[in-house]
Amino acid sequence: MSFFKKILSVIKYYLIPFVVLFLSCNSEKKEPKTEKPNIVFIFTDDQTYSSIHALGNNEIVTPALDKLVNEGTTFTHAYNMGAWNGAVCAASRAMIVSGRFVWRANEFRQNWVKGDSASFQKSWPKLMESQGYKTYMTGKWHVDAPAKTLFNNTVHIRPGMPGDAWDHSSMKAKFDSLSKLEHANTEDIMPNGYNRPKSKNDTTWSPFDTSKGGFWKGGKHWSEVVKDDALNFINDAKSQDDPFFMYLAFNAPHDPRQAPKEFVDMYPLENISVPKSFLPEYPYRKDIANGNNLRDEALAPFPRTEYAIKVHKQEYYASITHVDKQIGLIIDALKASGKMDNTYVFLTSDHGLAMGRHGLLGKQTLFDHSIRPPLIVAGPNIPKGKKTDADVYLQDVMATSLDIAGVEKPNYVEFNSFLDIAKGEADKSHYPSIYGAYLDVQRMIRKDGFKLLVYPAIKKVLLFDLNKDPEEMNDIANTPSHKEKVKLLFKDLMALQKDMGDPLDLESIYELL
């Protein structure tokens, strides 16, 4: 073999593998690196669907939430399924963390109470962690499972209510003790902040007086604490590559509805309207477990006055505007961190609130004002400024986040992902009807533009045409033209009860129709 042929064979021997290796390395570098998106879940408390300026409330100031509405897609018809006790917050949160419908969530949470470690692994944060997410939680928890066990990192875990007079158990004990006294009424035991204002001269309470405790307890408003915690986490996450799941749970605007004075001053009483469905007293409230001993309803005097409702709305709006500012600072920090382009933000609340509508204050009914919160999602491939009226449950956020994270939804997660609807790939609800329940004293089905309410204790059935009567003021259950609609919806409701594992028997009421 000549000298040149030997050189050529040597070059081929060494060069060809090198070229192959070089090309393969280059091809690997050209493949785009797929990064799991971050998930930020922002959870307010007691915030009704009609409490955002950009969604039609011209009385309230919510610049941060308005911006989020414009930057994402809003589900205008999101619902909480109900509750097995007066603490509707707790039921709502148990459903979203477990992924189970209301009655099965109530059964499953007993495993949490027992400290069953296997049940902890079936929770929302643990499912996210299974796909490499760093999980973080701050704020109101109010779930029977220990947050410190479920999340990688927790800061300032708050109870459902601040202590002192605002604790639900303490209030219930006071009401129970009252029943044993011969000459006493609810006013005798009301702590400061309840049963007021009785008149325009009532100055027994101030939402910006830090000495009143409540959400001022500790020296800094709890909404600001959650914001500071979130900013610290976002700052630390800037230098990390792992995807994160943030669960940011504000106590506001739950009572005591407190905010700095500058926010209260934004809402002069003369600029606040009285709700269209205002009543001095809801005629069936004691029949549906909304009596004087219900803590939420005891906040204002009976019968309701227009002045008292305006004052409570003033404090409600101020609390929302204050928390809106904190949310805005969190969103700004996400954008500044460089993480926002690969982050999905969900904003919702655990349920709604009556705030004077139908003569009620709380969330222990199945009227829309009490079961519908706002629900906004923003992130990659989510249309901006879009609104959809597809029916969803607020707890669908859990299933949707699993969808985004690439977690295969377990069989025990009963709620559905709405990611396809949010992206505009579908426009119809994944639920043929919406179910609602409260204790054994209220049941509801919402379907085809109608809502059927059932009050079993008094065998009362109500029907509302929601397209013509969105405020649910005109009961048409007894009109001859709607009797067949009542029967059809009642049958559908009983079928839903079986699907939900609802133990309440309504057959005897149906037979009376």
Helices and strands as residue ranges (DSSP letters): H 3-30, E 38-44, G 53-55, H 63-71, E 73-75, E 78-79, E 82-83, H 88-98, H 102-113, H 117-120, H 124-129, E 134-140, H 147-150, E 153-158, G 164-166, H 168-178, G 186-188, G 210-212, G 214-216, H 222-237, E 244-249, H 261-264, G 269-271, G 285-288, G 297-299, H 306-337, G 340-342, E 343-349, H 368-371, E 375-378, E 386-388, E 392-393, H 396-405, H 419-422, E 434-438, E 442-447, E 450-455, G 456-458, E 460-465, G 480-482, H 483-500, H 507-510
